[in-house]
Amino acid sequence: MKNLSKLTFIAPFLLLYACGGTNTESNQGINDSIEVSLSHVWSTDTTQLATPECVTYDPASKVLYVSNLNRANDIDNDGYIAIVNTDGSVKNAHWVEDLGAPLGNDIYDGHLYVNDGTEIVKINIESGQIVEKIEIEGAKRLNGISVGPNGDIYSADIEGNKIFKVNQAGEVSIAIESEELDRPNGVLIKGNDLIIASFNAQKLLCANLESKEIKTLGEGLENADGIIALDNDNYLVSSWSGLVHFVGNDSKVQKILDTKDQNINAADITFIPEESLLIVPTFNANSLMAYKLEIK
């Protein structure tokens, strides 16, 4: 869902696709042409974040914005946004409060956009004030969000199998609707394509906004959640159950993180390119975990 995560690879990639590879037997399985690894760098404490579901890196202010569902209690409208520094220290645990169930968030033009139930909440980053709530008529539960370079907002309705589009004039339309999305979770706008993490189908999909054609970029992605776009049509995809996979431009998949046995989730991720740091919200483990990404 994040548009800022670019890095230069150590090894060249020769297979390039506009919307990824095709779903054939020959290109499934482990990507053994490169080596991808993660090493743990830091974790936040577990006292200030409560059910963190999404994190977004802001390159302008060099901080992380974290959506917290706060499922530790049954109080209504007790979700909040926290600000965390890139060293893992918490700058402001309750920067914006009184949200219902904040999930995906993304940044555009000095504002943080947050999916909250069937609304998109617009927050002024400088003031920390909510300036608008956009009700998405027909939505069931908005999850992942991605804002394009022109300000168009794409919001995934995980229970409605559709992706809504909201332009800067506030006009709402349906960008993609298909049962093939099968509980769309993470979403990323990339040129004229939407990259979509299908939670139930366990796939990374690519939907063209003009033709509406949907292709499979990778599969076997259990509980697919967050998406990071790397160079040369390669991706990192988190799985809510506690996994992170590298999906190559040849549609081959490599598991690079597995914290399932520790009951540590991997929700909607972000990336700090200048430090090559992947940031993982751990949901039920109430923390962020940072990992150094190496690709050879």
N, C-alpha and C positions, 0 to 999 in steps of 0.2 A: 503494500500500500504506500510505500514511501518512494519519492521521486529523486532523492538526493544521494542515494547510495551507489556511487560509482567508484571503481578502483581500477588501477592498472595491473594486469595479470603478469606474473613472472614468466609463464609459458604462453606461446601464441595459441589461439584457437582458430581452426581452419574451417569448421562447419558453421555456416551462418544461415539463419532463416528469418524471414520477415515476421512470421507468426509461429516459429518453432518447427520442430520436426513432426513427423507423422507417427501415429500409434501403431507400429508394426513390431513383430516379434524380434526382428534383428536389432532394434535399438533399445530394448528393455534391459534391465539388470543394472549391475554396478558399473559406474563410470571409472574404469581403471586407467584411462589415458592421462590423468592428472592426480595429484595428491592434494587433498583439502583437509585441513585440520583446524580444530579450535582448542585453545588453552585458556583456562580460567584466569581472570585478572583480578576482579573484585566482585563483591556482593554488597548490596545495601543491608542495613539491619532489618529486622522483621517487625519493628515496633511502629513504624510510621506509614508504611504502605499497607493497604488493606484490599486484598483481592485485586492486584494490579492486572489489567487485561490488555492494555495497549501502551506503547511508549513511542514517542516521536522525537527525533533529534532536531534541534533548531540551530542551523549553522550560523545564524546571525548573532544569537546571544550565547551560543555554546552551552546550552542546557538541554535537558530532557523533560518533556511533558508526559506525565503518566496518568492514564485514566484508572481510577480506583472504584470498583463496584461496591466495596465495603460491605461484604456479605456477613461480617461478624455479628451484625445485629439485624433486627427486623424493622428498623425505623425507615419510614418512607423518605425519599429525597435526601438520602444520606451519602450519596456518591460524591466524589470530589476529584479534582485535578491537583497533582503534586508536581513540584519542580525539583529535579534532581541534577546535581552537577555531574560532569563527565568523569569525576574520580569516585563516584558512588556516594558522596555525601549528599544529604537531603537539604536543599536550599529553602524550600517552603513546602511543608507537608500538606497544607490545606490552602493552596493558592486560590482555587475557586471551589466553592462548596454548593450544597443544596441541589445537586444533580440527582436524577432518578437512578439510572443504570448506565453510566458512561462507558462506551466501548471504544470503537475506533476513533482516532483523531489525526488530523493533518493540518499543515500550516500553509497559509497563502496571504500575502500582502498585509503582514502585521496582525493577522488574526489566526486563532486556533479554532478549527471546526471540529466539533465533537458529536458523534452519534449518541443520542440518548433516547432510547425507546423508539418512538416514531417521529422524533424531532432531530433536527441538526442545530446544535447550539453554537452560536458565533461569539467568540470571546476576544476582546481587544487585548493583545499581549502586553502593551505598554501599561494599561490601567488595571488589567485583571478583571474587568467588568464584562458581564454578559450584555451584548448589544443587540442581539436578535435571536429568536428561536423560530426556526423554519419548520412548520408542520408538514410532513410528507403524507398527503392523503393517499390511502390505499396501502401504506406500509404496515407490516406486521411487527418486525423487530430489526432495526438497522444495526449492522455490525461493522464491517470494514468500511473505510472511507479513503478516498484519494482525490486530491485537487490538482487539476491540470494547470499548465503554465498560463492559460487564459482565464483561470478562475472557475472553470466548470467543475462542479463537485460531483463525484460518483460515489454513491452510497449503496452498499450491498444489503438487501433485505433477505436475511438468512432463512426466514420462514416463508417468504413469498416467492423464492426462486426468480428474483429479478434484481437488476441494478438500476437505481434511479439516477437521473441526471438533474442537477440544479444549476442554472447559470447565475451570473452575478446580479441579474435583474430579479432573481427569485422565482423564475419560471421553472416548473417541475415537469419532467417527462420521464418516460421509461427508456433507458438506453438499450438494455438487453433483458429479455424475458424468455426463459426456457427451463423445462424440467431437467435438461441436461446439466444445468448449473448445480442441482442437487445439494441444496443448502450452501449457497455461496457465502464464504466467510471473509477472507482477505480479498482486497481488490487493489489494483494498481493501474493507473492510466499511463500508457506508453505509446506516444504517437497517436495513431488512429486505432489502437488496439486496447482492450481491457484485459489485463492478466488477472485471473480469478482463481482463488484457492477454494476448491469444492470439498467441504467438510465430509459429506457422506460418500461421494464418489471416490474420494482419496486421490484426487487428481489436481494438477496445475493446468488450467485451461487458458486459451487465448481466444477472445471473441472480437471479431472485427466490427467496428461501430457502423460501417457502411453496409457491408454485405450481410452482417449478423451471423456469419459463419463461425462456428466454434471448433477449435482444434485442441488436441491434447498435447501439452508440452512435457508432461511427466506424470507417472502414476505410482501407486503404492505408497502414497503419502497419507498415512493414518491421521485422521482428524485434522486435515490441512487448515492452517490458520493464517499466519502472517507471511508477507512476501517482500523480499528485498531484490531489486534488480541490480545485477552486476554487469560488467562489460561483456560485450560479444554475445548477448542473448543468453546469459547464464543467470541462475537465480538461487537464492537461499529461501527455503520454505520451512516455517515452523509447524509443528504438530502440537495441538493443545495438550495431548497426552504426555508430552515431554521429549519430543524429538526435534532435531533440525536436520534437513537434508540439503545437499547441493544438487541442483537440477541442471545438467549440462545442456548446451545447445544442440546436442545429439539425442536429447530426451532420456539419456541415462541418468540414474539417480544414485547418489552416494550418501549414506547416513553419516553425519559428522558429530552428532550429539545425541546422547540417550540418557535422560535422567528419570525415566519411568520408575525404575526400581526404588529410587529415593522419594517417590511421590512428589516430584517437582515438575510442574507443568511448563510448557513453552508456548506462551500466547502470542500476541501480535508484536512482532519484533521491529527494531530499527537498527541503523548502522551509522557509525561515526567514521567517515572515510579517511580523514586525516590521521586517525589512530588505528585504522583497520579493526575497530571494535564492534562486535555484534552485541546488542543489548537485548536481553530476554526477560520479559515479565513472567514471573513464576506463578501467578494466579493464586492458587491455594497456599503456596509457600510464602506469600506476602513479602516479596522482595524483587529487586532487579538483579540479574547476574550478567556480568560483562565477560566476553571471550575474545581473545585475539585470533583473528582469522589469518591463516597462511595458506597460500595456494602455490603449488610448485608444478 
